Amino acid sequence: MSRQRSLEQKRAAEAWSRVRQIQEHGKKYAKEYAQLAKSAPADIQTNGLGQTLAFWRAKGKDEHKALFHDVSGWVGNQVSHGQKSDLLEWIVNEASTDDYRRATAEAIAFLAWLKRFAEAELGG
């Protein structure tokens, strides 16, 4: 049996790590982060990945900053081969249409795990 972890397992592990960091550090915005993560996939489907990331960045609240960082870090490393951690900058300056589609699909797949773990561990 192969010991190589699947991409789905890696997504789950990263999402779990991000949620545990918020929980272990007793972040005041944990519940708000969980609510934001819960609505994030629908926001991306409705408004687009770039628009959603720009909104989170502009909002400036701690939970928005944290979710921007978490999604940007994971997806940026997956679609740009680890070269970018600011997904919004990559989308605006470098991404092709196909890259943007892949980034959107990856963001939604990652958020499926993040959303479930945040609901379970952070409330909301």
C-alpha positions in Angstrom: 0.0 0.0 0.0 1.3 3.4 -1.0 2.3 5.8 1.8 2.1 8.8 -0.4 -0.6 11.2 0.8 -3.4 12.2 -1.6 -4.0 15.8 -2.4 -7.3 15.5 -0.5 -5.4 14.3 2.6 -3.0 17.2 2.2 -5.9 19.7 1.9 -7.5 18.2 5.0 -4.2 18.3 7.0 -3.6 22.0 6.1 -7.2 23.0 6.9 -7.0 21.2 10.2 -3.7 22.9 11.0 -5.1 26.4 10.2 -8.2 25.8 12.4 -6.2 24.4 15.2 -3.9 27.5 15.2 -6.8 29.7 15.6 -8.3 27.5 18.4 -5.0 27.0 20.3 -4.1 30.7 20.3 -7.6 31.6 21.6 -8.2 34.0 18.8 -11.1 36.4 19.7 -12.4 36.1 16.1 -12.7 32.3 16.0 -16.5 32.3 15.7 -16.5 35.0 13.0 -13.8 33.1 11.1 -16.0 30.0 11.2 -18.9 32.0 9.8 -16.8 33.5 7.1 -15.3 30.1 6.1 -18.8 28.7 6.0 -20.0 31.3 3.4 -16.7 31.5 1.5 -17.4 28.8 -1.1 -20.7 30.4 -2.0 -19.1 33.8 -2.1 -16.5 32.5 -4.6 -19.1 30.9 -6.7 -21.2 34.1 -6.8 -18.6 36.8 -7.0 -15.4 35.0 -8.3 -12.2 34.1 -6.5 -10.5 37.4 -7.3 -13.4 39.5 -6.1 -13.8 37.5 -2.9 -10.1 37.7 -2.1 -10.1 41.5 -2.7 -13.1 41.9 -0.4 -11.4 39.9 2.4 -8.3 42.0 2.0 -10.2 45.3 1.9 -12.4 44.4 4.9 -9.4 44.4 7.2 -10.9 42.6 10.1 -8.8 39.9 11.8 -11.0 37.1 10.6 -10.9 38.3 7.0 -7.2 38.7 7.1 -6.8 35.2 8.5 -9.0 33.6 5.9 -7.3 35.6 3.2 -3.9 34.3 4.4 -5.1 30.7 4.8 -6.7 30.4 1.4 -4.0 32.5 -0.4 -1.2 30.5 1.1 -2.6 27.1 0.3 -4.0 27.8 -3.2 -1.1 30.0 -4.1 1.3 27.1 -3.4 -0.8 24.6 -5.3 -1.4 26.6 -8.5 1.8 28.6 -8.8 4.1 25.8 -7.8 4.9 27.3 -4.4 6.2 30.5 -5.8 3.5 32.8 -4.6 1.8 33.2 -1.2 -0.3 36.2 -2.2 -2.9 34.6 -4.4 -4.6 37.9 -5.3 -1.4 39.4 -6.6 -0.8 36.3 -8.7 -4.3 36.3 -10.1 -4.1 40.0 -11.1 -0.6 39.9 -12.6 0.2 36.5 -13.9 -2.6 34.0 -14.0 -4.1 32.8 -17.3 -7.8 32.0 -17.6 -7.0 28.3 -17.1 -4.9 29.1 -14.1 -7.7 31.2 -12.6 -10.1 28.3 -13.1 -7.7 25.9 -11.4 -7.2 28.3 -8.6 -10.9 28.7 -8.1 -11.5 24.9 -8.0 -8.6 24.5 -5.6 -9.9 27.2 -3.3 -13.4 25.6 -3.2 -11.9 22.2 -2.5 -9.7 23.5 0.3 -12.5 25.5 1.8 -14.7 22.4 1.9 -12.3 21.0 4.6 -11.7 24.4 6.3 -15.4 25.0 6.6 -16.1 21.7 8.2 -13.2 21.8 10.6 -14.1 25.4 11.5 -17.7 24.5 12.2 -16.7 21.6 14.4 -13.9 23.2 16.3 -14.6 27.0 16.4 -18.4 27.0 16.6 -20.6 29.2 14.5 
